[in-house]
């Protein structure tokens, strides 16, 4: 039986983040202390090169954890209140390395999901540089393989790159071996190609179980969800910029993890205004 979580929608952005590089094993990762990818499809993109790999499962015995599906898609909280569902889920799953919302302090963590490139990431990076804001970019293997210049720019400009899976499989609907490969294949690719060590994982579609949280934890990853998102992933039906700006800035809240999709032209256009208004709000 599916456990459906309907949370209260919020919004925000800005987060100072520090990255962990494979050449610096003493460094640590944080996302302002530490976010369904609500893309409508669970896709295995035809452009993915599916390599023959052997992945060993390490760490915790995931058999001790529930395989019951949890679908995470936030609803909406009003008056800049912290949404109740992320707070509740944080208490329930925080021990398994999951973060749905940060501490009740006046800061926001800005995250972008990058399943593929739609031409707007350079503009997003330009705005972040102009506003002196660091973000977390959760990338798939396809994105990392096809856009090495953007990956290098993210690293060079101090952003954090997170793991958004190899093939964008729904983690709790595949075998443990396949779920492990979803994390490890991209992890190895980033280390081999960019000398970069990722430690943050975002579940495709926001769907997970205790078992898959434990799996990510056993592989050295923290799972980062979000406390605000809106329908910005359909690049064929972009949200009106004025409406999107109001939706985002009306629902900022303490400790927010904001999820935006970089394929959205609207997000690229309004990002500077979103950052300015978040700062104006304190």
C-alpha positions as CSV (number, residue, x, y, z in Angstrom):
1,X,0.0,0.0,0.0
2,X,1.3,3.4,-0.9
3,X,1.8,5.9,1.9
4,X,0.9,9.2,0.3
5,X,2.3,12.3,1.9
6,X,0.7,15.6,0.9
7,X,2.6,18.4,2.5
8,X,2.1,22.1,2.7
9,X,3.8,24.0,-0.1
10,X,6.3,26.6,0.7
11,X,9.1,28.3,-1.0
12,X,12.5,29.9,-1.1
13,X,16.1,29.9,-1.9
14,X,19.6,30.9,-1.1
15,X,22.0,28.6,0.5
16,X,25.7,28.6,1.1
17,X,27.1,25.3,0.3
18,X,30.6,23.8,0.4
19,X,31.6,20.9,-1.9
20,X,33.6,17.8,-1.2
21,X,36.3,17.1,-3.8
22,X,37.7,13.6,-4.3
23,X,41.2,15.1,-4.0
24,X,40.4,16.5,-0.6
25,X,39.2,13.6,1.6
26,X,39.2,15.7,4.7
27,X,36.6,18.2,3.4
28,X,32.9,17.9,4.2
29,X,29.7,18.7,2.5
30,X,26.9,20.9,3.7
31,X,24.0,22.7,2.2
32,X,23.7,25.6,4.6
33,X,23.8,22.8,7.0
34,X,22.3,20.3,5.4
35,X,16.1,18.9,-1.6
36,X,10.1,15.2,-6.8
37,X,11.9,15.5,-9.0
38,X,8.3,15.9,-9.7
39,X,8.8,15.1,-13.3
40,X,5.8,13.2,-14.5
41,X,7.6,10.2,-15.9
42,X,10.0,7.6,-14.5
43,X,12.2,7.6,-17.6
44,X,15.0,5.6,-18.8
45,X,16.2,8.1,-21.4
46,X,17.2,6.5,-24.7
47,X,20.4,8.6,-24.7
48,X,21.7,6.8,-21.6
49,X,24.7,4.5,-22.2
50,X,23.8,1.5,-20.0
51,X,27.2,0.0,-19.1
52,X,27.8,-3.5,-17.9
53,X,28.7,-2.9,-14.3
54,X,29.0,-4.9,-11.1
55,X,28.1,-3.1,-7.9
56,X,28.5,-4.5,-4.4
57,X,26.1,-3.5,-1.7
58,X,27.9,-2.3,1.4
59,X,27.0,-0.9,4.8
60,X,23.8,-1.4,6.7
61,X,21.6,-4.5,6.4
62,X,18.6,-2.9,4.5
63,X,16.5,-6.1,5.1
64,X,15.8,-4.7,8.5
65,X,13.9,-1.7,7.0
66,X,10.4,-1.4,5.5
67,X,10.0,-1.4,1.7
68,X,6.7,0.5,1.9
69,X,6.6,3.3,-0.7
70,X,6.4,6.9,0.5
71,X,5.5,9.5,-2.2
72,X,6.7,13.0,-1.2
73,X,5.0,15.9,-2.9
74,X,4.6,19.1,-0.8
75,X,1.3,20.9,-0.5
76,X,1.2,24.5,0.7
77,X,1.7,26.4,4.0
78,X,0.5,29.9,4.3
79,X,1.8,33.1,6.1
80,X,5.4,31.9,5.7
81,X,4.9,29.1,8.2
82,X,7.1,26.0,8.2
83,X,5.0,23.3,6.5
84,X,4.0,20.5,8.9
85,X,4.7,17.5,6.8
86,X,8.4,18.1,6.1
87,X,8.8,18.8,9.8
88,X,7.1,15.5,10.7
89,X,9.0,13.5,8.0
90,X,12.3,15.0,9.3
91,X,11.6,13.6,12.7
92,X,10.5,10.2,11.2
93,X,13.4,9.7,8.8
94,X,16.2,12.0,9.9
95,X,18.0,9.1,11.5
96,X,18.3,7.5,8.1
97,X,20.2,10.5,6.7
98,X,17.2,12.2,5.1
99,X,16.6,16.0,5.1
100,X,13.2,17.4,4.3
101,X,13.6,20.8,6.0
102,X,16.4,22.5,7.8
103,X,16.5,24.0,11.3
104,X,14.0,26.7,12.2
105,X,16.4,29.6,11.3
106,X,16.1,32.4,8.8
107,X,17.9,30.9,5.9
108,X,16.9,29.0,2.7
109,X,18.7,26.3,0.7
110,X,18.3,26.7,-3.1
111,X,18.4,23.5,-5.1
112,X,18.0,22.7,-8.8
113,X,17.2,19.3,-10.4
114,X,19.0,18.7,-13.7
115,X,17.7,15.8,-15.6
116,X,18.6,17.3,-18.9
117,X,19.7,20.6,-20.2
118,X,17.2,22.9,-21.8
119,X,19.5,25.9,-22.4
120,X,18.8,27.8,-19.2
121,X,21.5,26.6,-16.8
122,X,24.1,29.1,-18.0
123,X,21.6,32.0,-17.2
124,X,20.9,30.5,-13.8
125,X,24.6,30.3,-13.1
126,X,25.1,33.9,-14.2
127,X,22.4,35.1,-11.8
128,X,23.8,33.1,-8.9
129,X,27.2,34.5,-9.5
130,X,25.8,38.1,-9.8
131,X,23.8,37.6,-6.5
132,X,26.7,35.8,-4.7
133,X,24.5,32.8,-4.0
134,X,25.6,29.1,-3.9
135,X,23.1,26.3,-4.8
136,X,23.0,22.6,-5.0
137,X,22.5,21.1,-8.5
138,X,21.2,17.5,-8.5
139,X,22.3,16.0,-11.8
140,X,21.6,12.7,-13.6
141,X,24.3,10.8,-15.5
142,X,22.9,12.0,-18.8
143,X,23.3,15.6,-17.8
144,X,26.8,15.1,-16.4
145,X,27.9,13.2,-19.5
146,X,26.4,15.6,-22.0
147,X,27.3,18.9,-20.3
148,X,30.9,18.7,-19.0
149,X,31.5,22.4,-19.3
150,X,28.5,23.2,-17.1
151,X,29.6,20.6,-14.5
152,X,33.1,22.2,-14.5
153,X,31.6,25.7,-14.1
154,X,29.4,24.6,-11.2
155,X,32.4,23.2,-9.4
156,X,34.6,26.2,-10.2
157,X,32.0,28.7,-9.0
158,X,31.6,26.9,-5.6
159,X,28.2,25.2,-6.1
160,X,27.5,21.7,-4.7
161,X,26.7,18.9,-7.2
162,X,24.4,16.2,-5.9
163,X,23.5,12.8,-7.3
164,X,20.1,12.5,-9.0
165,X,20.7,8.9,-10.2
166,X,22.1,7.1,-13.2
167,X,18.9,6.3,-15.1
168,X,16.2,8.1,-13.0
169,X,14.7,4.9,-11.9
170,X,12.1,4.9,-9.1
171,X,14.4,3.6,-6.4
172,X,11.9,1.5,-4.4
173,X,10.5,-0.2,-7.5
174,X,13.7,-1.9,-8.7
175,X,16.0,-4.5,-7.2
176,X,18.5,-3.6,-4.5
177,X,21.3,-4.2,-7.0
178,X,19.7,-1.8,-9.5
179,X,19.0,0.8,-6.9
180,X,22.6,0.6,-5.8
181,X,23.8,1.0,-9.3
182,X,21.6,4.1,-9.7
183,X,23.8,5.8,-7.0
184,X,27.2,4.2,-7.6
185,X,27.5,4.5,-11.3
186,X,27.1,8.2,-11.4
187,X,29.2,8.5,-8.2
188,X,32.1,6.7,-10.0
189,X,31.6,8.7,-13.2
190,X,31.9,12.0,-11.3
191,X,35.0,10.9,-9.5
192,X,36.7,9.5,-12.6
193,X,35.8,12.4,-14.9
194,X,35.8,15.4,-12.7
195,X,37.7,14.3,-9.6
196,X,34.6,15.3,-7.6
197,X,33.0,13.3,-4.8
198,X,29.2,13.7,-4.4
199,X,27.6,13.0,-1.0
200,X,24.0,14.3,-1.4
201,X,21.3,12.2,-3.2
202,X,17.9,13.2,-4.4
203,X,15.4,10.5,-5.1
204,X,13.8,10.5,-8.5
205,X,10.2,11.7,-8.3
206,X,10.6,12.0,-4.5
207,X,9.6,8.4,-4.0
208,X,11.4,6.3,-1.4
209,X,11.1,3.7,1.3
210,X,12.9,3.2,4.6
211,X,14.9,0.5,2.8
212,X,16.1,2.8,0.0
213,X,17.0,5.6,2.5
214,X,19.1,3.0,4.4
215,X,20.7,2.0,1.1
216,X,21.7,5.5,0.3
217,X,23.0,6.0,3.8
218,X,25.0,2.8,3.6
219,X,26.7,4.2,0.5
220,X,27.8,7.4,2.2
221,X,25.0,9.6,1.0
222,X,22.6,12.0,2.7
223,X,19.2,12.1,1.0
224,X,17.9,15.6,0.4
225,X,14.3,16.2,-0.3
226,X,12.5,19.6,-0.1
227,X,10.0,21.7,1.7
228,X,8.8,23.7,-1.3
229,X,8.2,23.0,-4.9
230,X,5.8,24.1,-7.6
231,X,4.8,22.8,-11.0
232,X,7.9,24.1,-13.0
233,X,9.1,20.9,-14.6
234,X,6.9,20.9,-17.7
235,X,9.0,22.9,-20.1
236,X,6.2,22.8,-22.7
237,X,3.8,24.6,-20.4
238,X,5.8,27.3,-18.6
239,X,4.3,29.1,-15.7
240,X,3.6,32.8,-16.0
241,X,6.6,34.6,-14.5
242,X,4.6,37.0,-12.4
243,X,2.5,34.1,-11.0
244,X,5.5,32.0,-10.4
245,X,7.3,34.8,-8.5
246,X,4.3,35.3,-6.3
247,X,3.9,31.6,-5.6
248,X,7.6,31.2,-4.6
249,X,8.0,34.4,-2.5
250,X,4.6,34.1,-0.8
251,X,5.6,30.8,0.8
252,X,9.2,31.3,1.9
253,X,9.8,29.9,5.4
254,X,12.6,29.3,7.9
255,X,14.9,26.4,7.0
256,X,13.3,26.0,3.6
257,X,14.8,23.7,1.0
258,X,13.5,25.0,-2.3
259,X,13.3,22.8,-5.3
260,X,13.4,24.4,-8.7
261,X,13.9,22.7,-12.1
262,X,16.5,24.2,-14.3
263,X,14.7,23.3,-17.5
264,X,12.2,26.1,-16.7
265,X,12.6,29.3,-18.7
266,X,10.4,31.0,-16.1
267,X,12.8,30.0,-13.3
268,X,15.8,31.4,-15.2
269,X,13.9,34.7,-15.8
270,X,12.7,35.3,-12.2
271,X,15.6,33.9,-10.2
272,X,17.2,37.2,-9.5
273,X,13.9,38.7,-8.3
274,X,13.3,35.6,-6.1
275,X,16.7,36.0,-4.4
276,X,16.2,39.8,-3.9
277,X,12.7,39.3,-2.4
278,X,13.9,36.4,-0.1
279,X,16.6,38.7,1.2
280,X,14.1,41.5,1.6
281,X,12.1,39.2,3.8
282,X,15.1,38.5,6.0
